[in-house]
Amino acid sequence: MKTLGFILLIAGIVMILIRGFYVTTEKKVVDIGPVEINKKENKWIGWPTYAGGAVAVLGLILVLTDKKR
């Protein structure tokens, strides 16, 4: 559980610092025989800052409450 806690803690910090990213998608507009027209679109994939904070807090809780067996 400690390893999972560290992974969640780091992921939460990264989510706070990097609030999202753009993904380029290509959409086919017209396809007439040998003629093809495509359109590129940038889509934003993001998450709220509090989600990164919640993930970081969950990771911290897992790290602090892990007991050695």
Secondary structure, 3 states (H helix, E strand, C coil): CHHHHHHHHHHHHHHHHCCEEEEEEEEEEEEECCEEEEEEEEEEEECCHHHHHHHHHHHHHHHHHCCCC
